[in-house]
């Protein structure tokens, strides 16, 4: 069974939280279940640039952040696809 995975941006911050908010992260989902998140590391106050990390299953890459959001998304997608393939293989 093939699962169609897609990214969805997190909602924009509202009110005073919007002033200090950074770039919006994203969630990798199939329509019912969330598999991974990509988020920024740093803050508008302390860091002039944003680093990106991802969290999926038991993997958290905040100690090895990526320079670009696209790179973090690609790593997360590859990890999730590998895990889902392993799970479907074990269920056979």
C-alpha angles and dihedrals in degrees: 000000000000118000117209106223122194139172124242124189117236115249119270118262115250135209120003092343088068092065094066099028120121130208114319118256126221140230126221110218144153097220097275108035131044114224106175145003130212116203141166125259116212134029138257089246101049105030132046092203135044125234122198130220134176137214124203130159104321096339122101118175100189088119091054104039124181126233094227134043091225091057092051091048092050092050092048093048092050092048094048093047090050092050093047091049090050091049094050090047091052092049092058 
